[in-house]
Amino acid sequence: MPEPEKDNRMIIDCHGHYTTAPRSLEDFRASQAAFFPDPAKLASLRPPVITDDQLRESIETGQLRIQRSRGVDLTIFSPRAAGMSHHIGDAKTSEAWSTVCNDLIHRICTLYPASFVGVCQLPQSPGTSPANCVAELTRCVEELGFIGCNLNPDPSGGHWKDPPITDRSWYPLYERMVELDVPAMIHVSASCNPAFHTSGAHYLNGDTSAFMQLVEGDLFRDFPTLKFIIPHGGGAVPYHWGRYRGLAQDLKRPPLAQHLLENVFFDTCVYHQKGIDLLTGVIPSRNVLFASEIIGAVQGIDPETGFHFDDTRRYIEAAPIDAASRTLIYEGNARRVYSRLDGWIERTDGHPNGCRLSPLASNRH
Amino acid sequence: MPEPEKDNRMIIDCHGHYTTAPRSLEDFRASQAAFFPDPAKLASLRPPVITDDQLRESIETGQLRIQRSRGVDLTIFSPRAAGMSHHIGDAKTSEAWSTVCNDLIHRICTLYPASFVGVCQLPQSPGTSPANCVAELTRCVEELGFIGCNLNPDPSGGHWKDPPITDRSWYPLYERMVELDVPAMIHVSASCNPAFHTSGAHYLNGDTSAFMQLVEGDLFRDFPTLKFIIPHGGGAVPYHWGRYRGLAQDLKRPPLAQHLLENVFFDTCVYHQKGIDLLTGVIPSRNVLFASEIIGAVQGIDPETGFHFDDTRRYIEAAPIDAASRTLIYEGNARRVYSRLDGWIERTDGHPNGCRLSPLASNRH
């Protein structure tokens, strides 16, 4: 691969989850699931006790080690996506669980402010109005300094029983997002439907389905500044960009660039060079945000390259795009889409945990 | 685009549906839906009366006109995919509907044997064993000369309530497919779930989900000669080929080439050049079958090219592949995967409706 440019550009990974939390977090969640729906037992549950040392160990041997080894400066960090599992319990269960998970993200971002910035899980629940998420979103942004949220378009976990994301029931949440000036990553959680493998089918289907809901709808007429990031390279969308352009035309929607691309962005969690080449060749550079989702869906080394499948920086470095596009993908777009990110970076500039200008090293972790 | 080679190669489109049937077919279906579940009223329903002239008109002004204009010789032809709607009624309703639809395909293939060869719809129904499809499959192959079937991995129409296609409940159907030596195209039908647009989400999700079910399972150990075609370019799969290779490795499955590629094939219903370039650059040529799905999901002209989105032959002609690969994609793979196709072609060789060697003309239909 070509030698990466050594400049002042930051590399921001917009898609990281806390997948290495201490076991006690999982135990808490298992108790929640076991105690549901008994209100007395649920009320007796206390948040797991996790020390700063435990957090540091889980991060320094996990995400931080890998992101440093790959020259990634800052990760936009949220609770484990599959762990959200909004289908477990009810809205109250989801509220308690979201609080615990988001508080842990806040503590990590406080310990390593130059390396992690927070995005929250929302207390969604099947059949419950997304309005119930407004309070937790507000708390996370205003009190914890978070810069966005993850929005699950299918809280039922693979049964798709809730209305499309263009439905008016979502509007109270969108109104608050716009007021707070934070985007959402559209990210489903674990599948409890045996037809869908979580990361091999449900995630990609969620991305594809949400995008098509946006094609059909007219959401950004009502919310011109609302912004969504569709992860995993947009599911099937860029590969089928001709189909989507054609469907939009047949459905009498405006051209996609005008209909959606001021508001919809794709991440780079596509784990091979040709996929990244397609993504960056089809989708305008200003709509692509660097991401890896490390310690995530695919953790092994690609025998064809000798590097980790999820080492997406290598693919971006090798993609046939110009330097300006690469800078947008690594940094500029993240700063624009996550409008509150600049403020976070200014506040943390010079923090000893920062790793700006760190070289791209071997990633054999 | 380069001038296509003028040789004796056939161009076989493996993915065509009878989407232009006379209105009386739709009326019959509407009556079925309206009469369900009243057995007396359903029994009173007679198949729609459609004359040969009506069939000829619908075909000659529709599929046949377009396929000739694009130099396609033969289409592997089946009932309208969205029309299957296995979620309507019950197994008996599906049986009656499948018989009517398959008989129409048979009549078209009898009228135009050099241009169309049949693939059948199966009388699937949610919660009903796929074993109930064996009789209709047998009838279509042995009596009507069909060479394959379309298998719906989600008869519930977007609710995904049936077991994965690797489940043993499917085995009686697979046993018969193997005995008859016919493959299945894995193709969902209309979505009755508002979360999924039929051709913009559900189709691609169906492709992606079925592939991942095959990654997780071990179906071809039990059926080493069973063959599946995954349409719409494989949904999200080739774009995420690295993810799938990595997931297979993490799940301790054999490498995909060994695990699936003797049995799983992708069609070329990808409606832009860069998508086809990805497909043909990632998936071995022997696993790709030419297809367009004309008068289908996307019917307009691409303003960026001036040609129809679904004129996939243009993309295959322009793809950076060698002549041998192109011949496999156009003809060789279809003959190999649809093992009974050679017999059909031999029987119909010299038929006046054949259009071998027709040039690639303007496709402004």
Interface residues (C-beta under 8 A of the other chain):
Chain A: P153 D154 G158 H159 W160 D162 P163 P164 N193 P194 A195 F196 H197 S199 G200 A201 L204 N205 T208 S209 M212 Q213 V215 E216 H232 G233 G235 A236 P238 Y239 H240 W241 G242 R243 Y244 R245 G246 L247 Q249 D250 V270 Y271 H272 K274 G275 D277 L278 G281 V282 A297 V298 Q299 G300 D302 P303 E304 F309 D310
Chain B: P153 D154 G158 H159 W160 D162 P163 P164 N193 P194 A195 F196 H197 S199 G200 A201 L204 N205 T208 S209 F211 M212 Q213 V215 E216 H232 G233 G235 A236 P238 Y239 H240 W241 G242 R243 Y244 R245 G246 L247 Q249 D250 V270 Y271 H272 Q273 K274 G275 D277 L278 G281 V282 A297 V298 Q299 G300 D302 P303 E304 F309 D310
